[in-house]
Amino acid sequence: MKKKPNISNWFIFVSILFVFLCFYVLLSCKVIAIGYQMEEAKKRYEESNMLNKHYKAEILRLTSQSELLKNAASFEMDLANPSGWCYLDIEPENKKERNDGTAEAGTR
């Protein structure tokens, strides 16, 4: 024999279903909100990336040889290549030679 469902069982079932439905709607709204936030963040990233590329291109343009020569001429400066430039040769610490804390500069 089947038991007849009574009102209290239906009420519990409907209330649990209502709680899960509310939870589902809340999570769906959160996912949609996060999607909008990610879209805004992506838009800001793309704008920043484009601005960064623009600044890099501007730096490359301003540091080109022709631009430097033009600026030097406008400020009446002579640019000359150095005859004997030097560089610093840094030795690794685990080298077996005696290290007294000095660095030697080499020239071409």
LINNORHU-V707343 format. One record per residue. N is the residue number from 0. PHI is phi in degrees with one decimal (999 if undefined). Layout:
n=N phi=PHI
n=N phi=PHI
This chain:
n=0 phi=999
n=1 phi=-86.9
n=2 phi=-83.8
n=3 phi=-81.3
n=4 phi=-67.5
n=5 phi=-100.1
n=6 phi=-65.9
n=7 phi=-66.3
n=8 phi=-65.1
n=9 phi=-64.7
n=10 phi=-63.9
n=11 phi=-63.9
n=12 phi=-61.9
n=13 phi=-67.3
n=14 phi=-67.1
n=15 phi=-65.4
n=16 phi=-62.1
n=17 phi=-64.4
n=18 phi=-63.5
n=19 phi=-64.7
n=20 phi=-64.6
n=21 phi=-64.1
n=22 phi=-62.7
n=23 phi=-63.4
n=24 phi=-65.1
n=25 phi=-61.0
n=26 phi=-65.8
n=27 phi=-63.4
n=28 phi=-64.1
n=29 phi=-63.6
n=30 phi=-63.0
n=31 phi=-64.9
n=32 phi=-64.1
n=33 phi=-65.3
n=34 phi=-61.9
n=35 phi=-64.8
n=36 phi=-63.7
n=37 phi=-66.4
n=38 phi=-63.6
n=39 phi=-65.0
n=40 phi=-65.0
n=41 phi=-64.5
n=42 phi=-63.5
n=43 phi=-64.1
n=44 phi=-63.4
n=45 phi=-63.6
n=46 phi=-63.9
n=47 phi=-64.3
n=48 phi=-64.6
n=49 phi=-65.0
n=50 phi=-63.7
n=51 phi=-63.2
n=52 phi=-63.8
n=53 phi=-63.7
n=54 phi=-65.2
n=55 phi=-62.7
n=56 phi=-64.8
n=57 phi=-66.5
n=58 phi=-64.7
n=59 phi=-63.3
n=60 phi=-67.6
n=61 phi=-73.1
n=62 phi=-99.1
n=63 phi=-71.4
n=64 phi=-63.7
n=65 phi=-65.1
n=66 phi=-67.8
n=67 phi=-65.0
n=68 phi=-65.3
n=69 phi=-65.4
n=70 phi=-66.7
n=71 phi=-64.3
n=72 phi=-67.2
n=73 phi=-69.6
n=74 phi=-96.6
n=75 phi=56.4
n=76 phi=-115.3
n=77 phi=-97.5
n=78 phi=-101.3
n=79 phi=-133.4
n=80 phi=-75.1
n=81 phi=-67.1
n=82 phi=-78.6
n=83 phi=-132.7
n=84 phi=-86.2
n=85 phi=-131.1
n=86 phi=-134.8
n=87 phi=-101.5
n=88 phi=-99.7
n=89 phi=-96.4
n=90 phi=-90.8
n=91 phi=-67.9
n=92 phi=-69.9
n=93 phi=-86.9
n=94 phi=-72.6
n=95 phi=-81.3
n=96 phi=-72.9
n=97 phi=-72.1
n=98 phi=-114.3
n=99 phi=-102.2
n=100 phi=89.2
n=101 phi=-105.7
n=102 phi=-118.2
n=103 phi=-103.5
n=104 phi=-98.3
n=105 phi=-107.2
n=106 phi=-123.4
n=107 phi=-79.0
